[in-house]
Amino acid sequence: MLAKISAAWPSVFRITVGTFWLYFASTKWRSVDWLQGLVAVLLILGLATRWAGILGLLLALNLALVVAFEVGDPGFRWLYYLSVLVNAQVIVSGPGPLALARFSWAPTYLR
């Protein structure tokens, strides 16, 4: 049982990060910030996971650098720094076993 849970951990982690980006994108849906929603959908479905993770890492790094110089409260900044680390973990761990990229019908560029 524990082996199955540890094998599924990268997928659960990826879906959680995708849900974070989907929530973040939902706060921006009235503007032109469609990119965060795309990253979220790719991460939740498990398609092009590493590319979506790289894109999420760049977005999170951008937000972290803005917050580092704009916000004076150090307790608030750690949330943005954590999002950089979380996206880096998605890049390293990959899609996991519960991903659409595992199916043979998924195009190569989405694996």
Jmol script that loads the backbone (N, CA, C; Angstrom):
load data "model"
ATOM      1  N   MET A   1       0.818  -1.192   0.000  1.00  0.00           N
ATOM      2  CA  MET A   1       0.000   0.000   0.000  1.00  0.00           C
ATOM      3  C   MET A   1       0.867   1.264   0.000  1.00  0.00           C
ATOM      4  N   LEU A   2       1.887   1.244   0.843  1.00  0.00           N
ATOM      5  CA  LEU A   2       2.773   2.405   0.929  1.00  0.00           C
ATOM      6  C   LEU A   2       3.551   2.619  -0.370  1.00  0.00           C
ATOM      7  N   ALA A   3       3.886   1.517  -1.040  1.00  0.00           N
ATOM      8  CA  ALA A   3       4.606   1.628  -2.314  1.00  0.00           C
ATOM      9  C   ALA A   3       3.729   2.277  -3.376  1.00  0.00           C
ATOM     10  N   LYS A   4       2.438   1.976  -3.371  1.00  0.00           N
ATOM     11  CA  LYS A   4       1.527   2.578  -4.340  1.00  0.00           C
ATOM     12  C   LYS A   4       1.366   4.072  -4.084  1.00  0.00           C
ATOM     13  N   ILE A   5       1.310   4.438  -2.825  1.00  0.00           N
ATOM     14  CA  ILE A   5       1.173   5.849  -2.468  1.00  0.00           C
ATOM     15  C   ILE A   5       2.433   6.610  -2.862  1.00  0.00           C
ATOM     16  N   SER A   6       3.593   6.051  -2.583  1.00  0.00           N
ATOM     17  CA  SER A   6       4.833   6.746  -2.942  1.00  0.00           C
ATOM     18  C   SER A   6       5.026   6.801  -4.457  1.00  0.00           C
ATOM     19  N   ALA A   7       4.513   5.808  -5.193  1.00  0.00           N
ATOM     20  CA  ALA A   7       4.600   5.850  -6.656  1.00  0.00           C
ATOM     21  C   ALA A   7       3.671   6.910  -7.234  1.00  0.00           C
ATOM     22  N   ALA A   8       2.536   7.147  -6.590  1.00  0.00           N
ATOM     23  CA  ALA A   8       1.566   8.127  -7.074  1.00  0.00           C
ATOM     24  C   ALA A   8       1.886   9.551  -6.610  1.00  0.00           C
ATOM     25  N   TRP A   9       2.837   9.704  -5.722  1.00  0.00           N
ATOM     26  CA  TRP A   9       3.139  11.017  -5.170  1.00  0.00           C
ATOM     27  C   TRP A   9       3.468  12.071  -6.224  1.00  0.00           C
ATOM     28  N   PRO A  10       4.304  11.784  -7.253  1.00  0.00           N
ATOM     29  CA  PRO A  10       4.561  12.824  -8.265  1.00  0.00           C
ATOM     30  C   PRO A  10       3.288  13.293  -8.969  1.00  0.00           C
ATOM     31  N   SER A  11       2.353  12.386  -9.206  1.00  0.00           N
ATOM     32  CA  SER A  11       1.096  12.774  -9.857  1.00  0.00           C
ATOM     33  C   SER A  11       0.248  13.652  -8.947  1.00  0.00           C
ATOM     34  N   VAL A  12       0.154  13.279  -7.685  1.00  0.00           N
ATOM     35  CA  VAL A  12      -0.620  14.075  -6.726  1.00  0.00           C
ATOM     36  C   VAL A  12      -0.002  15.461  -6.578  1.00  0.00           C
ATOM     37  N   PHE A  13       1.312  15.511  -6.513  1.00  0.00           N
ATOM     38  CA  PHE A  13       2.014  16.780  -6.382  1.00  0.00           C
ATOM     39  C   PHE A  13       1.778  17.657  -7.607  1.00  0.00           C
ATOM     40  N   ARG A  14       1.885  17.054  -8.815  1.00  0.00           N
ATOM     41  CA  ARG A  14       1.672  17.775 -10.070  1.00  0.00           C
ATOM     42  C   ARG A  14       0.256  18.331 -10.151  1.00  0.00           C
ATOM     43  N   ILE A  15      -0.733  17.544  -9.760  1.00  0.00           N
ATOM     44  CA  ILE A  15      -2.124  17.992  -9.794  1.00  0.00           C
ATOM     45  C   ILE A  15      -2.349  19.121  -8.794  1.00  0.00           C
ATOM     46  N   THR A  16      -1.710  19.045  -7.639  1.00  0.00           N
ATOM     47  CA  THR A  16      -1.830  20.109  -6.635  1.00  0.00           C
ATOM     48  C   THR A  16      -1.228  21.415  -7.158  1.00  0.00           C
ATOM     49  N   VAL A  17      -0.069  21.332  -7.796  1.00  0.00           N
ATOM     50  CA  VAL A  17       0.554  22.529  -8.364  1.00  0.00           C
ATOM     51  C   VAL A  17      -0.316  23.088  -9.486  1.00  0.00           C
ATOM     52  N   GLY A  18      -0.879  22.220 -10.308  1.00  0.00           N
ATOM     53  CA  GLY A  18      -1.787  22.664 -11.361  1.00  0.00           C
ATOM     54  C   GLY A  18      -3.014  23.351 -10.807  1.00  0.00           C
ATOM     55  N   THR A  19      -3.535  22.843  -9.697  1.00  0.00           N
ATOM     56  CA  THR A  19      -4.688  23.473  -9.045  1.00  0.00           C
ATOM     57  C   THR A  19      -4.318  24.850  -8.507  1.00  0.00           C
ATOM     58  N   PHE A  20      -3.101  24.985  -7.976  1.00  0.00           N
ATOM     59  CA  PHE A  20      -2.624  26.295  -7.520  1.00  0.00           C
ATOM     60  C   PHE A  20      -2.614  27.291  -8.671  1.00  0.00           C
ATOM     61  N   TRP A  21      -2.044  26.873  -9.831  1.00  0.00           N
ATOM     62  CA  TRP A  21      -1.981  27.777 -10.971  1.00  0.00           C
ATOM     63  C   TRP A  21      -3.370  28.071 -11.529  1.00  0.00           C
ATOM     64  N   LEU A  22      -4.284  27.101 -11.464  1.00  0.00           N
ATOM     65  CA  LEU A  22      -5.642  27.337 -11.932  1.00  0.00           C
ATOM     66  C   LEU A  22      -6.348  28.360 -11.042  1.00  0.00           C
ATOM     67  N   TYR A  23      -6.146  28.248  -9.730  1.00  0.00           N
ATOM     68  CA  TYR A  23      -6.712  29.247  -8.825  1.00  0.00           C
ATOM     69  C   TYR A  23      -6.101  30.621  -9.102  1.00  0.00           C
ATOM     70  N   PHE A  24      -4.786  30.647  -9.283  1.00  0.00           N
ATOM     71  CA  PHE A  24      -4.111  31.908  -9.563  1.00  0.00           C
ATOM     72  C   PHE A  24      -4.622  32.525 -10.854  1.00  0.00           C
ATOM     73  N   ALA A  25      -4.825  31.712 -11.883  1.00  0.00           N
ATOM     74  CA  ALA A  25      -5.332  32.199 -13.166  1.00  0.00           C
ATOM     75  C   ALA A  25      -6.777  32.666 -13.053  1.00  0.00           C
ATOM     76  N   SER A  26      -7.557  32.028 -12.196  1.00  0.00           N
ATOM     77  CA  SER A  26      -8.968  32.412 -12.072  1.00  0.00           C
ATOM     78  C   SER A  26      -9.124  33.827 -11.511  1.00  0.00           C
ATOM     79  N   THR A  27      -8.132  34.303 -10.809  1.00  0.00           N
ATOM     80  CA  THR A  27      -8.196  35.673 -10.305  1.00  0.00           C
ATOM     81  C   THR A  27      -7.858  36.685 -11.396  1.00  0.00           C
ATOM     82  N   LYS A  28      -7.331  36.212 -12.529  1.00  0.00           N
ATOM     83  CA  LYS A  28      -6.908  37.095 -13.615  1.00  0.00           C
ATOM     84  C   LYS A  28      -7.718  36.897 -14.900  1.00  0.00           C
ATOM     85  N   TRP A  29      -8.801  36.129 -14.866  1.00  0.00           N
ATOM     86  CA  TRP A  29      -9.512  35.774 -16.092  1.00  0.00           C
ATOM     87  C   TRP A  29     -10.096  36.960 -16.834  1.00  0.00           C
ATOM     88  N   ARG A  30     -10.300  38.064 -16.198  1.00  0.00           N
ATOM     89  CA  ARG A  30     -10.876  39.220 -16.891  1.00  0.00           C
ATOM     90  C   ARG A  30      -9.855  40.009 -17.681  1.00  0.00           C
ATOM     91  N   SER A  31      -8.583  39.708 -17.496  1.00  0.00           N
ATOM     92  CA  SER A  31      -7.546  40.408 -18.264  1.00  0.00           C
ATOM     93  C   SER A  31      -6.980  39.448 -19.313  1.00  0.00           C
ATOM     94  N   VAL A  32      -5.827  39.737 -19.834  1.00  0.00           N
ATOM     95  CA  VAL A  32      -5.238  38.925 -20.892  1.00  0.00           C
ATOM     96  C   VAL A  32      -4.250  37.889 -20.375  1.00  0.00           C
ATOM     97  N   ASP A  33      -4.252  37.623 -19.108  1.00  0.00           N
ATOM     98  CA  ASP A  33      -3.311  36.677 -18.512  1.00  0.00           C
ATOM     99  C   ASP A  33      -3.816  35.241 -18.668  1.00  0.00           C
ATOM    100  N   TRP A  34      -3.870  34.749 -19.902  1.00  0.00           N
ATOM    101  CA  TRP A  34      -4.352  33.401 -20.177  1.00  0.00           C
ATOM    102  C   TRP A  34      -3.289  32.346 -19.961  1.00  0.00           C
ATOM    103  N   LEU A  35      -2.038  32.759 -19.842  1.00  0.00           N
ATOM    104  CA  LEU A  35      -0.938  31.818 -19.794  1.00  0.00           C
ATOM    105  C   LEU A  35      -0.958  30.946 -18.550  1.00  0.00           C
ATOM    106  N   GLN A  36      -1.316  31.516 -17.405  1.00  0.00           N
ATOM    107  CA  GLN A  36      -1.339  30.736 -16.177  1.00  0.00           C
ATOM    108  C   GLN A  36      -2.373  29.619 -16.247  1.00  0.00           C
ATOM    109  N   GLY A  37      -3.511  29.870 -16.889  1.00  0.00           N
ATOM    110  CA  GLY A  37      -4.532  28.838 -17.038  1.00  0.00           C
ATOM    111  C   GLY A  37      -4.041  27.695 -17.896  1.00  0.00           C
ATOM    112  N   LEU A  38      -3.275  27.999 -18.952  1.00  0.00           N
ATOM    113  CA  LEU A  38      -2.726  26.965 -19.822  1.00  0.00           C
ATOM    114  C   LEU A  38      -1.777  26.074 -19.046  1.00  0.00           C
ATOM    115  N   VAL A  39      -0.893  26.671 -18.256  1.00  0.00           N
ATOM    116  CA  VAL A  39       0.046  25.888 -17.427  1.00  0.00           C
ATOM    117  C   VAL A  39      -0.720  24.981 -16.488  1.00  0.00           C
ATOM    118  N   ALA A  40      -1.793  25.505 -15.896  1.00  0.00           N
ATOM    119  CA  ALA A  40      -2.579  24.732 -14.941  1.00  0.00           C
ATOM    120  C   ALA A  40      -3.224  23.530 -15.605  1.00  0.00           C
ATOM    121  N   VAL A  41      -3.823  23.723 -16.757  1.00  0.00           N
ATOM    122  CA  VAL A  41      -4.504  22.626 -17.448  1.00  0.00           C
ATOM    123  C   VAL A  41      -3.504  21.549 -17.858  1.00  0.00           C
ATOM    124  N   LEU A  42      -2.364  21.956 -18.379  1.00  0.00           N
ATOM    125  CA  LEU A  42      -1.351  20.974 -18.768  1.00  0.00           C
ATOM    126  C   LEU A  42      -0.846  20.183 -17.563  1.00  0.00           C
ATOM    127  N   LEU A  43      -0.654  20.846 -16.444  1.00  0.00           N
ATOM    128  CA  LEU A  43      -0.184  20.150 -15.245  1.00  0.00           C
ATOM    129  C   LEU A  43      -1.248  19.216 -14.684  1.00  0.00           C
ATOM    130  N   ILE A  44      -2.481  19.656 -14.643  1.00  0.00           N
ATOM    131  CA  ILE A  44      -3.545  18.808 -14.095  1.00  0.00           C
ATOM    132  C   ILE A  44      -3.744  17.561 -14.960  1.00  0.00           C
ATOM    133  N   LEU A  45      -3.713  17.717 -16.280  1.00  0.00           N
ATOM    134  CA  LEU A  45      -3.909  16.581 -17.172  1.00  0.00           C
ATOM    135  C   LEU A  45      -2.663  15.709 -17.308  1.00  0.00           C
ATOM    136  N   GLY A  46      -1.521  16.250 -17.010  1.00  0.00           N
ATOM    137  CA  GLY A  46      -0.287  15.490 -17.139  1.00  0.00           C
ATOM    138  C   GLY A  46       0.230  15.465 -18.560  1.00  0.00           C
ATOM    139  N   LEU A  47       0.033  16.538 -19.281  1.00  0.00           N
ATOM    140  CA  LEU A  47       0.528  16.665 -20.652  1.00  0.00           C
ATOM    141  C   LEU A  47       1.627  17.719 -20.680  1.00  0.00           C
ATOM    142  N   ALA A  48       2.722  17.411 -21.361  1.00  0.00           N
ATOM    143  CA  ALA A  48       3.873  18.325 -21.446  1.00  0.00           C
ATOM    144  C   ALA A  48       4.250  18.838 -20.063  1.00  0.00           C
ATOM    145  N   THR A  49       4.334  17.925 -19.114  1.00  0.00           N
ATOM    146  CA  THR A  49       4.517  18.292 -17.711  1.00  0.00           C
ATOM    147  C   THR A  49       5.794  19.077 -17.466  1.00  0.00           C
ATOM    148  N   ARG A  50       6.879  18.614 -18.013  1.00  0.00           N
ATOM    149  CA  ARG A  50       8.143  19.313 -17.745  1.00  0.00           C
ATOM    150  C   ARG A  50       8.162  20.693 -18.403  1.00  0.00           C
ATOM    151  N   TRP A  51       7.615  20.807 -19.613  1.00  0.00           N
ATOM    152  CA  TRP A  51       7.539  22.122 -20.267  1.00  0.00           C
ATOM    153  C   TRP A  51       6.618  23.052 -19.497  1.00  0.00           C
ATOM    154  N   ALA A  52       5.483  22.534 -19.034  1.00  0.00           N
ATOM    155  CA  ALA A  52       4.569  23.353 -18.227  1.00  0.00           C
ATOM    156  C   ALA A  52       5.223  23.721 -16.903  1.00  0.00           C
ATOM    157  N   GLY A  53       6.013  22.807 -16.340  1.00  0.00           N
ATOM    158  CA  GLY A  53       6.743  23.113 -15.117  1.00  0.00           C
ATOM    159  C   GLY A  53       7.770  24.202 -15.315  1.00  0.00           C
ATOM    160  N   ILE A  54       8.453  24.177 -16.464  1.00  0.00           N
ATOM    161  CA  ILE A  54       9.427  25.235 -16.774  1.00  0.00           C
ATOM    162  C   ILE A  54       8.717  26.573 -16.929  1.00  0.00           C
ATOM    163  N   LEU A  55       7.590  26.558 -17.632  1.00  0.00           N
ATOM    164  CA  LEU A  55       6.821  27.789 -17.786  1.00  0.00           C
ATOM    165  C   LEU A  55       6.315  28.292 -16.432  1.00  0.00           C
ATOM    166  N   GLY A  56       5.829  27.378 -15.603  1.00  0.00           N
ATOM    167  CA  GLY A  56       5.401  27.754 -14.255  1.00  0.00           C
ATOM    168  C   GLY A  56       6.547  28.276 -13.408  1.00  0.00           C
ATOM    169  N   LEU A  57       7.726  27.670 -13.566  1.00  0.00           N
ATOM    170  CA  LEU A  57       8.905  28.137 -12.837  1.00  0.00           C
ATOM    171  C   LEU A  57       9.264  29.561 -13.238  1.00  0.00           C
ATOM    172  N   LEU A  58       9.211  29.852 -14.530  1.00  0.00           N
ATOM    173  CA  LEU A  58       9.520  31.210 -14.989  1.00  0.00           C
ATOM    174  C   LEU A  58       8.487  32.215 -14.486  1.00  0.00           C
ATOM    175  N   LEU A  59       7.215  31.826 -14.513  1.00  0.00           N
ATOM    176  CA  LEU A  59       6.173  32.713 -13.986  1.00  0.00           C
ATOM    177  C   LEU A  59       6.350  32.938 -12.482  1.00  0.00           C
ATOM    178  N   ALA A  60       6.626  31.855 -11.758  1.00  0.00           N
ATOM    179  CA  ALA A  60       6.807  31.967 -10.309  1.00  0.00           C
ATOM    180  C   ALA A  60       8.051  32.778  -9.973  1.00  0.00           C
ATOM    181  N   LEU A  61       9.113  32.606 -10.755  1.00  0.00           N
ATOM    182  CA  LEU A  61      10.329  33.381 -10.524  1.00  0.00           C
ATOM    183  C   LEU A  61      10.083  34.862 -10.761  1.00  0.00           C
ATOM    184  N   ASN A  62       9.322  35.168 -11.796  1.00  0.00           N
ATOM    185  CA  ASN A  62       8.957  36.555 -12.067  1.00  0.00           C
ATOM    186  C   ASN A  62       8.158  37.138 -10.901  1.00  0.00           C
ATOM    187  N   LEU A  63       7.168  36.411 -10.437  1.00  0.00           N
ATOM    188  CA  LEU A  63       6.370  36.890  -9.299  1.00  0.00           C
ATOM    189  C   LEU A  63       7.220  37.034  -8.033  1.00  0.00           C
ATOM    190  N   ALA A  64       8.109  36.074  -7.808  1.00  0.00           N
ATOM    191  CA  ALA A  64       8.952  36.119  -6.610  1.00  0.00           C
ATOM    192  C   ALA A  64       9.895  37.315  -6.632  1.00  0.00           C
ATOM    193  N   LEU A  65      10.433  37.621  -7.803  1.00  0.00           N
ATOM    194  CA  LEU A  65      11.330  38.779  -7.886  1.00  0.00           C
ATOM    195  C   LEU A  65      10.567  40.094  -7.712  1.00  0.00           C
ATOM    196  N   VAL A  66       9.368  40.170  -8.244  1.00  0.00           N
ATOM    197  CA  VAL A  66       8.558  41.380  -8.055  1.00  0.00           C
ATOM    198  C   VAL A  66       8.219  41.556  -6.581  1.00  0.00           C
ATOM    199  N   VAL A  67       7.786  40.483  -5.952  1.00  0.00           N
ATOM    200  CA  VAL A  67       7.402  40.562  -4.539  1.00  0.00           C
ATOM    201  C   VAL A  67       8.618  40.834  -3.660  1.00  0.00           C
ATOM    202  N   ALA A  68       9.782  40.307  -4.038  1.00  0.00           N
ATOM    203  CA  ALA A  68      10.989  40.514  -3.239  1.00  0.00           C
ATOM    204  C   ALA A  68      11.353  41.982  -3.133  1.00  0.00           C
ATOM    205  N   PHE A  69      11.075  42.753  -4.197  1.00  0.00           N
ATOM    206  CA  PHE A  69      11.448  44.162  -4.184  1.00  0.00           C
ATOM    207  C   PHE A  69      10.286  45.095  -3.880  1.00  0.00           C
ATOM    208  N   GLU A  70       9.064  44.596  -3.926  1.00  0.00           N
ATOM    209  CA  GLU A  70       7.893  45.452  -3.717  1.00  0.00           C
ATOM    210  C   GLU A  70       7.285  45.332  -2.325  1.00  0.00           C
ATOM    211  N   VAL A  71       7.286  44.142  -1.772  1.00  0.00           N
ATOM    212  CA  VAL A  71       6.593  43.884  -0.509  1.00  0.00           C
ATOM    213  C   VAL A  71       7.592  43.941   0.635  1.00  0.00           C
ATOM    214  N   GLY A  72       7.245  44.684   1.657  1.00  0.00           N
ATOM    215  CA  GLY A  72       8.139  44.824   2.798  1.00  0.00           C
ATOM    216  C   GLY A  72       7.992  43.733   3.836  1.00  0.00           C
ATOM    217  N   ASP A  73       6.907  42.982   3.800  1.00  0.00           N
ATOM    218  CA  ASP A  73       6.643  41.945   4.802  1.00  0.00           C
ATOM    219  C   ASP A  73       7.331  40.638   4.405  1.00  0.00           C
ATOM    220  N   PRO A  74       8.377  40.229   5.114  1.00  0.00           N
ATOM    221  CA  PRO A  74       9.068  38.992   4.743  1.00  0.00           C
ATOM    222  C   PRO A  74       8.217  37.743   4.962  1.00  0.00           C
ATOM    223  N   GLY A  75       7.262  37.800   5.851  1.00  0.00           N
ATOM    224  CA  GLY A  75       6.376  36.667   6.076  1.00  0.00           C
ATOM    225  C   GLY A  75       5.479  36.384   4.892  1.00  0.00           C
ATOM    226  N   PHE A  76       5.199  37.394   4.102  1.00  0.00           N
ATOM    227  CA  PHE A  76       4.354  37.245   2.922  1.00  0.00           C
ATOM    228  C   PHE A  76       5.148  36.739   1.714  1.00  0.00           C
ATOM    229  N   ARG A  77       6.420  37.070   1.669  1.00  0.00           N
ATOM    230  CA  ARG A  77       7.260  36.715   0.516  1.00  0.00           C
ATOM    231  C   ARG A  77       7.477  35.222   0.369  1.00  0.00           C
ATOM    232  N   TRP A  78       7.505  34.485   1.468  1.00  0.00           N
ATOM    233  CA  TRP A  78       7.841  33.070   1.393  1.00  0.00           C
ATOM    234  C   TRP A  78       6.851  32.290   0.554  1.00  0.00           C
ATOM    235  N   LEU A  79       5.611  32.733   0.438  1.00  0.00           N
ATOM    236  CA  LEU A  79       4.635  32.047  -0.422  1.00  0.00           C
ATOM    237  C   LEU A  79       5.082  32.064  -1.880  1.00  0.00           C
ATOM    238  N   TYR A  80       5.631  33.168  -2.321  1.00  0.00           N
ATOM    239  CA  TYR A  80       6.097  33.275  -3.694  1.00  0.00           C
ATOM    240  C   TYR A  80       7.402  32.511  -3.909  1.00  0.00           C
ATOM    241  N   TYR A  81       8.261  32.519  -2.918  1.00  0.00           N
ATOM    242  CA  TYR A  81       9.492  31.742  -3.016  1.00  0.00           C
ATOM    243  C   TYR A  81       9.181  30.251  -3.039  1.00  0.00           C
ATOM    244  N   LEU A  82       8.186  29.855  -2.290  1.00  0.00           N
ATOM    245  CA  LEU A  82       7.778  28.455  -2.255  1.00  0.00           C
ATOM    246  C   LEU A  82       7.231  27.997  -3.606  1.00  0.00           C
ATOM    247  N   SER A  83       6.536  28.876  -4.306  1.00  0.00           N
ATOM    248  CA  SER A  83       6.009  28.497  -5.620  1.00  0.00           C
ATOM    249  C   SER A  83       7.136  28.240  -6.619  1.00  0.00           C
ATOM    250  N   VAL A  84       8.265  28.908  -6.470  1.00  0.00           N
ATOM    251  CA  VAL A  84       9.425  28.639  -7.331  1.00  0.00           C
ATOM    252  C   VAL A  84       9.938  27.223  -7.059  1.00  0.00           C
ATOM    253  N   LEU A  85      10.083  26.874  -5.791  1.00  0.00           N
ATOM    254  CA  LEU A  85      10.579  25.543  -5.429  1.00  0.00           C
ATOM    255  C   LEU A  85       9.616  24.439  -5.848  1.00  0.00           C
ATOM    256  N   VAL A  86       8.326  24.695  -5.716  1.00  0.00           N
ATOM    257  CA  VAL A  86       7.316  23.701  -6.066  1.00  0.00           C
ATOM    258  C   VAL A  86       7.350  23.410  -7.563  1.00  0.00           C
ATOM    259  N   ASN A  87       7.461  24.439  -8.386  1.00  0.00           N
ATOM    260  CA  ASN A  87       7.541  24.222  -9.831  1.00  0.00           C
ATOM    261  C   ASN A  87       8.840  23.527 -10.224  1.00  0.00           C
ATOM    262  N   ALA A  88       9.914  23.812  -9.530  1.00  0.00           N
ATOM    263  CA  ALA A  88      11.167  23.102  -9.791  1.00  0.00           C
ATOM    264  C   ALA A  88      11.017  21.615  -9.468  1.00  0.00           C
ATOM    265  N   GLN A  89      10.296  21.301  -8.418  1.00  0.00           N
ATOM    266  CA  GLN A  89      10.058  19.898  -8.059  1.00  0.00           C
ATOM    267  C   GLN A  89       9.234  19.185  -9.128  1.00  0.00           C
ATOM    268  N   VAL A  90       8.272  19.866  -9.714  1.00  0.00           N
ATOM    269  CA  VAL A  90       7.470  19.267 -10.790  1.00  0.00           C
ATOM    270  C   VAL A  90       8.360  18.950 -11.996  1.00  0.00           C
ATOM    271  N   ILE A  91       9.293  19.827 -12.294  1.00  0.00           N
ATOM    272  CA  ILE A  91      10.213  19.581 -13.413  1.00  0.00           C
ATOM    273  C   ILE A  91      11.053  18.343 -13.143  1.00  0.00           C
ATOM    274  N   VAL A  92      11.543  18.216 -11.931  1.00  0.00           N
ATOM    275  CA  VAL A  92      12.418  17.096 -11.578  1.00  0.00           C
ATOM    276  C   VAL A  92      11.649  15.779 -11.511  1.00  0.00           C
ATOM    277  N   SER A  93      10.472  15.787 -10.896  1.00  0.00           N
ATOM    278  CA  SER A  93       9.747  14.532 -10.674  1.00  0.00           C
ATOM    279  C   SER A  93       8.984  14.050 -11.896  1.00  0.00           C
ATOM    280  N   GLY A  94       8.636  14.937 -12.815  1.00  0.00           N
ATOM    281  CA  GLY A  94       7.926  14.515 -14.014  1.00  0.00           C
ATOM    282  C   GLY A  94       6.443  14.297 -13.776  1.00  0.00           C
ATOM    283  N   PRO A  95       5.764  13.663 -14.745  1.00  0.00           N
ATOM    284  CA  PRO A  95       4.308  13.557 -14.664  1.00  0.00           C
ATOM    285  C   PRO A  95       3.797  12.534 -13.660  1.00  0.00           C
ATOM    286  N   GLY A  96       4.550  11.505 -13.373  1.00  0.00           N
ATOM    287  CA  GLY A  96       4.068  10.464 -12.490  1.00  0.00           C
ATOM    288  C   GLY A  96       3.180   9.476 -13.236  1.00  0.00           C
ATOM    289  N   PRO A  97       2.683   8.460 -12.528  1.00  0.00           N
ATOM    290  CA  PRO A  97       1.923   7.401 -13.200  1.00  0.00           C
ATOM    291  C   PRO A  97       0.511   7.801 -13.621  1.00  0.00           C
ATOM    292  N   LEU A  98      -0.060   8.792 -12.994  1.00  0.00           N
ATOM    293  CA  LEU A  98      -1.436   9.200 -13.301  1.00  0.00           C
ATOM    294  C   LEU A  98      -1.430  10.413 -14.222  1.00  0.00           C
ATOM    295  N   ALA A  99      -1.061  10.200 -15.476  1.00  0.00           N
ATOM    296  CA  ALA A  99      -0.955  11.302 -16.433  1.00  0.00           C
ATOM    297  C   ALA A  99      -1.437  10.838 -17.801  1.00  0.00           C
ATOM    298  N   LEU A 100      -2.040  11.746 -18.534  1.00  0.00           N
ATOM    299  CA  LEU A 100      -2.482  11.419 -19.891  1.00  0.00           C
ATOM    300  C   LEU A 100      -1.311  11.186 -20.835  1.00  0.00           C
ATOM    301  N   ALA A 101      -0.151  11.702 -20.495  1.00  0.00           N
ATOM    302  CA  ALA A 101       1.034  11.506 -21.331  1.00  0.00           C
ATOM    303  C   ALA A 101       1.474  10.042 -21.343  1.00  0.00           C
ATOM    304  N   ARG A 102       1.010   9.244 -20.415  1.00  0.00           N
ATOM    305  CA  ARG A 102       1.380   7.826 -20.356  1.00  0.00           C
ATOM    306  C   ARG A 102       0.697   6.997 -21.435  1.00  0.00           C
ATOM    307  N   PHE A 103      -0.394   7.507 -22.008  1.00  0.00           N
ATOM    308  CA  PHE A 103      -1.117   6.759 -23.030  1.00  0.00           C
ATOM    309  C   PHE A 103      -0.399   6.854 -24.367  1.00  0.00           C
ATOM    310  N   SER A 104      -0.492   5.805 -25.152  1.00  0.00           N
ATOM    311  CA  SER A 104       0.215   5.777 -26.439  1.00  0.00           C
ATOM    312  C   SER A 104      -0.387   6.728 -27.461  1.00  0.00           C
ATOM    313  N   TRP A 105      -1.653   7.121 -27.282  1.00  0.00           N
ATOM    314  CA  TRP A 105      -2.282   8.028 -28.234  1.00  0.00           C
ATOM    315  C   TRP A 105      -1.860   9.483 -28.040  1.00  0.00           C
ATOM    316  N   ALA A 106      -1.183   9.778 -26.940  1.00  0.00           N
ATOM    317  CA  ALA A 106      -0.725  11.148 -26.703  1.00  0.00           C
ATOM    318  C   ALA A 106       0.447  11.451 -27.637  1.00  0.00           C
ATOM    319  N   PRO A 107       0.415  12.591 -28.306  1.00  0.00           N
ATOM    320  CA  PRO A 107       1.524  12.947 -29.211  1.00  0.00           C
ATOM    321  C   PRO A 107       2.851  13.050 -28.449  1.00  0.00           C
ATOM    322  N   THR A 108       3.927  12.828 -29.155  1.00  0.00           N
ATOM    323  CA  THR A 108       5.247  12.819 -28.541  1.00  0.00           C
ATOM    324  C   THR A 108       5.602  14.156 -27.902  1.00  0.00           C
ATOM    325  N   TYR A 109       5.217  15.242 -28.533  1.00  0.00           N
ATOM    326  CA  TYR A 109       5.565  16.556 -27.990  1.00  0.00           C
ATOM    327  C   TYR A 109       4.797  16.897 -26.713  1.00  0.00           C
ATOM    328  N   LEU A 110       3.770  16.118 -26.364  1.00  0.00           N
ATOM    329  CA  LEU A 110       3.033  16.344 -25.125  1.00  0.00           C
ATOM    330  C   LEU A 110       3.432  15.362 -24.019  1.00  0.00           C
ATOM    331  N   ARG A 111       4.426  14.553 -24.264  1.00  0.00           N
ATOM    332  CA  ARG A 111       4.844  13.569 -23.243  1.00  0.00           C
ATOM    333  C   ARG A 111       5.895  14.101 -22.350  1.00  0.00           C
TER     334      ARG A 111
END
end "model"
wireframe off; spacefill off
backbone 0.3
color backbone group
